Amino acid sequence: MNKFVARIYNGIIKENPTFVLMLGMCPTLAVTTSAINGLSMGLSTTVVLILSNMVISLMRKIIPDKVRIPAFIVIVASFVTMVQLLIKGFLPDLDKALGLYIPLIVVNCIILGRAESCASKCGVVESAGDGIGMGLGFSVALTCIGAVREILGAGAVFGFQFIPETFHISIFVLAPGAFFVLACLQALQNKFKAPSATNTVEGSSIACGGNCAACAGKICASNQKKLDDIKAEAEAKAAAEKAAKAKAAAEAKAAKAAAEAKKSE
């Protein structure tokens, strides 16, 4: 698997920004009252992610390290403004639905996080793959949450009504519904052992099992002891290998000396 495809897979599955990294919760909870709103917000963020990642990657060697964050924000803000103006001009209803959350993409921690962790360190193609993966992962997550909320709260999905109004559960299209749906989807992830911010990593070499999201600092001593034991074991193994090599060298030297002595006789 090449780096481009690996980055896409990573963003959608292994490090999904919503369900695994738990980033961008403000738009996730605010705009997912319907599937179309979630999809639109996700795709808008995807476009900004791809373009900003590519430009930052191209300019990574000329942006001074001390001003990299302000530079990243200026680049991201430029693309967000373009996307916002296009939506205002061609999709006014969508602009009204998403409202303030389109310009707030500028400070979305997903955008700045990928700029800092990937685009500023990787090539253009890999950065573009990272933007596509993270953007699609964000889009899929928002669409899933929006679809569940719309089905339960309005009896429809993508505007197609199929549940009578009598059976609508209106709380799901209100603010609390976003938390309920997100929590339920996280619970399903944990049930099926999918990558999740609340899953432990089985077989991890540290005492907490690798669940950094749930770590409250109470098991640092256990972790340190575990790491010290691993280090001591590695040092003992290295010392044993060194001693074995020294013994083999000594035996070879003794055998060579014996052979020379026998030859001289």
C-alpha positions as CSV (number, residue, x, y, z in Angstrom):
1,M,0.0,0.0,0.0
2,N,1.6,3.3,-1.1
3,K,1.6,6.4,1.2
4,F,-1.2,8.1,-0.7
5,V,-3.7,5.2,-0.3
6,A,-2.4,4.6,3.3
7,R,-3.2,8.2,4.2
8,I,-6.7,7.9,2.8
9,Y,-7.4,4.6,4.7
10,N,-5.9,6.1,7.9
11,G,-8.2,9.1,7.8
12,I,-11.4,7.2,7.1
13,I,-10.8,4.2,9.4
14,K,-7.8,4.1,11.7
15,E,-7.8,7.8,12.7
16,N,-11.3,9.0,11.9
17,P,-11.3,12.6,13.1
18,T,-14.8,12.3,14.7
19,F,-15.1,8.7,16.0
20,V,-11.4,8.0,16.8
21,L,-9.6,11.3,17.5
22,M,-12.8,13.1,18.7
23,L,-11.9,16.3,17.0
24,G,-14.2,18.9,15.5
25,M,-17.0,18.3,18.0
26,C,-18.5,21.7,17.6
27,P,-19.7,21.3,14.0
28,T,-20.3,17.6,14.5
29,L,-22.9,18.3,17.2
30,A,-24.3,21.5,15.8
31,V,-24.9,20.9,12.1
32,T,-25.9,17.2,12.0
33,T,-29.7,17.9,12.3
34,S,-30.0,16.2,8.9
35,A,-27.9,13.9,6.7
36,I,-27.6,16.6,3.9
37,N,-26.3,19.2,6.4
38,G,-23.7,16.7,7.7
39,L,-22.6,15.7,4.2
40,S,-22.4,19.3,3.1
41,M,-20.4,20.4,6.1
42,G,-18.1,17.4,5.7
43,L,-17.5,18.0,2.0
44,S,-16.8,21.7,2.6
45,T,-14.2,20.8,5.2
46,T,-12.8,18.2,2.8
47,V,-12.2,20.8,0.1
48,V,-10.5,23.1,2.5
49,L,-8.4,20.3,3.9
50,I,-7.1,19.1,0.6
51,L,-6.3,22.5,-0.8
52,S,-4.7,23.9,2.4
53,N,-2.7,20.7,2.9
54,M,-1.3,20.9,-0.6
55,V,-0.4,24.6,-0.4
56,I,1.2,24.3,3.1
57,S,3.2,21.3,1.9
58,L,4.4,23.3,-1.1
59,M,5.4,26.2,1.1
60,R,6.7,24.2,4.1
61,K,10.4,25.0,3.4
62,I,9.9,28.8,3.1
63,I,7.5,29.4,6.0
64,P,9.6,30.4,9.1
65,D,9.1,28.1,12.0
66,K,8.2,30.9,14.4
67,V,5.2,32.1,12.3
68,R,4.0,28.8,10.9
69,I,0.7,28.7,12.8
70,P,-0.3,32.3,11.7
71,A,0.7,31.3,8.2
72,F,-1.3,28.2,8.3
73,I,-4.4,30.1,9.5
74,V,-4.0,32.7,6.7
75,I,-3.8,29.9,4.1
76,V,-6.8,28.0,5.6
77,A,-8.8,31.2,5.9
78,S,-8.3,32.0,2.2
79,F,-9.7,28.7,1.1
80,V,-12.6,28.9,3.6
81,T,-13.5,32.3,2.2
82,M,-13.6,30.9,-1.3
83,V,-15.8,28.0,-0.2
84,Q,-18.1,30.3,1.7
85,L,-18.6,32.6,-1.2
86,L,-19.3,29.7,-3.6
87,I,-21.9,28.3,-1.2
88,K,-23.5,31.8,-0.8
89,G,-23.6,32.3,-4.5
90,F,-24.8,28.9,-5.7
91,L,-26.4,27.2,-2.6
92,P,-28.1,29.9,-0.6
93,D,-30.4,27.4,1.3
94,L,-27.3,25.4,2.4
95,D,-25.6,28.6,3.4
96,K,-28.6,29.5,5.6
97,A,-28.7,26.0,7.1
98,L,-25.0,25.9,8.0
99,G,-24.7,29.6,8.9
100,L,-21.7,30.5,11.0
101,Y,-20.2,27.1,10.9
102,I,-18.7,27.5,7.4
103,P,-16.4,30.4,8.4
104,L,-15.6,28.6,11.6
105,I,-13.8,25.9,9.5
106,V,-10.8,28.3,9.8
107,V,-10.3,27.3,13.4
108,N,-11.4,23.7,13.1
109,C,-8.8,21.7,15.0
110,I,-8.8,19.0,12.3
111,I,-7.6,21.5,9.7
112,L,-4.8,23.0,11.9
113,G,-3.9,19.6,13.3
114,R,-3.3,18.0,9.9
115,A,-1.4,21.1,8.7
116,E,0.9,20.8,11.7
117,S,1.3,17.0,11.8
118,C,1.3,16.1,8.1
119,A,1.3,18.9,5.6
120,S,4.2,20.8,7.1
121,K,6.4,17.6,7.1
122,C,5.3,15.6,4.1
123,G,5.3,15.9,0.3
124,V,2.4,17.3,-1.8
125,V,0.9,13.9,-2.8
126,E,1.0,12.4,0.7
127,S,-0.5,15.6,2.1
128,A,-3.3,15.6,-0.5
129,G,-4.0,11.9,0.5
130,D,-4.1,12.9,4.1
131,G,-6.6,15.7,3.3
132,I,-8.8,13.4,1.3
133,G,-8.7,10.7,4.0
134,M,-9.4,13.0,6.9
135,G,-12.0,14.9,5.0
136,L,-13.9,11.8,3.8
137,G,-13.7,10.4,7.4
138,F,-15.2,13.6,8.7
139,S,-17.9,13.6,6.0
140,V,-18.8,9.9,6.7
141,A,-19.1,10.5,10.4
142,L,-21.2,13.7,10.1
143,T,-23.5,12.0,7.5
144,C,-24.0,9.0,9.7
145,I,-24.8,11.1,12.7
146,G,-27.1,13.4,10.7
147,A,-28.9,10.4,9.0
148,V,-29.6,8.7,12.4
149,R,-30.9,12.0,13.9
150,E,-33.0,12.8,10.9
151,I,-34.6,9.3,10.7
152,L,-35.4,9.2,14.4
153,G,-36.4,12.9,14.8
154,A,-38.1,13.7,11.5
155,G,-38.8,10.3,10.0
156,A,-36.8,11.1,6.8
157,V,-33.4,10.9,5.3
158,F,-32.0,13.2,2.6
159,G,-35.5,14.8,2.5
160,F,-37.3,11.5,1.7
161,Q,-40.1,11.0,4.3
162,F,-40.9,7.4,5.2
163,I,-42.0,7.4,8.9
164,P,-45.4,9.0,9.9
165,E,-45.2,12.1,12.0
166,T,-46.9,10.3,14.9
167,F,-43.7,8.2,15.4
168,H,-41.2,11.1,15.3
169,I,-38.9,11.5,18.3
170,S,-38.3,15.2,18.1
171,I,-35.6,15.3,20.8
172,F,-33.2,13.8,18.2
173,V,-33.3,16.9,16.0
174,L,-32.6,19.1,19.1
175,A,-29.2,19.7,20.8
176,P,-29.4,16.7,23.2
177,G,-30.1,14.3,20.3
178,A,-26.6,14.9,18.9
179,F,-25.0,13.7,22.2
180,F,-27.3,10.7,22.4
181,V,-26.5,9.6,18.8
182,L,-22.7,10.2,19.1
183,A,-22.7,8.2,22.4
184,C,-24.6,5.3,20.8
185,L,-22.3,5.2,17.7
186,Q,-19.3,5.2,20.0
187,A,-20.8,2.3,22.0
188,L,-21.4,0.4,18.8
189,Q,-17.7,1.0,17.9
190,N,-16.6,-0.4,21.2
191,K,-19.0,-3.4,20.9
192,F,-17.5,-4.4,17.5
193,K,-13.9,-3.5,18.6
194,A,-13.6,-0.9,15.8
195,P,-10.9,1.9,16.3
196,S,-12.3,4.3,18.8
197,A,-11.1,7.0,21.3
198,T,-12.6,4.9,24.1
199,N,-11.2,1.5,23.0
200,T,-8.1,0.0,24.6
201,V,-5.4,-1.4,22.5
202,E,-5.1,-5.1,23.2
203,G,-1.6,-6.4,23.7
204,S,-0.1,-3.0,24.4
205,S,3.3,-2.9,26.2
206,I,2.1,-0.4,28.8
207,A,0.0,-1.0,31.8
208,C,-2.9,1.1,30.8
209,G,-3.4,-0.9,27.6
210,G,-2.8,2.2,25.4
211,N,-6.1,3.9,26.3
212,C,-4.7,7.5,26.5
213,A,-8.2,9.0,26.3
214,A,-9.2,7.4,29.6
215,C,-5.9,7.9,31.4
216,A,-6.1,10.1,34.5
217,G,-2.5,9.8,35.5
218,K,-3.2,7.2,38.2
219,I,-1.2,4.4,36.5
220,C,1.9,6.3,35.6
221,A,3.9,4.4,38.1
222,S,2.7,1.1,36.7
223,N,3.6,2.2,33.2
224,Q,7.1,3.4,34.3
225,K,7.7,0.0,36.1
226,K,6.6,-1.8,32.9
227,L,8.8,0.3,30.7
228,D,11.8,-0.1,33.1
229,D,11.3,-3.9,33.1
230,I,11.3,-3.9,29.3
231,K,14.4,-1.7,29.2
232,A,16.2,-4.0,31.8
233,E,15.2,-7.1,29.8
234,A,16.6,-5.5,26.6
235,E,19.9,-4.5,28.3
236,A,20.3,-8.0,29.8
237,K,19.7,-9.6,26.4
238,A,22.3,-7.2,24.8
239,A,24.8,-8.1,27.5
240,A,24.2,-11.8,27.0
241,E,24.8,-11.5,23.3
242,K,27.9,-9.4,23.9
243,A,29.3,-12.0,26.3
244,A,28.5,-14.8,23.9
245,K,30.3,-13.0,21.1
246,A,33.3,-12.4,23.4
247,K,33.4,-16.1,24.4
248,A,33.2,-17.2,20.8
249,A,36.0,-14.8,19.9
250,A,38.2,-16.1,22.8
251,E,37.5,-19.7,21.8
252,A,38.5,-19.0,18.2
253,K,41.6,-17.2,19.3
254,A,42.6,-20.1,21.6
255,A,42.0,-22.6,18.9
256,K,44.1,-20.6,16.5
257,A,46.9,-20.4,19.0
258,A,46.8,-24.1,19.6
259,A,46.9,-24.8,15.9
260,E,49.9,-22.5,15.4
261,A,51.7,-24.2,18.4
262,K,51.0,-27.6,17.0
263,K,52.3,-26.5,13.6
264,S,55.5,-25.1,15.1
265,E,56.2,-28.4,16.8
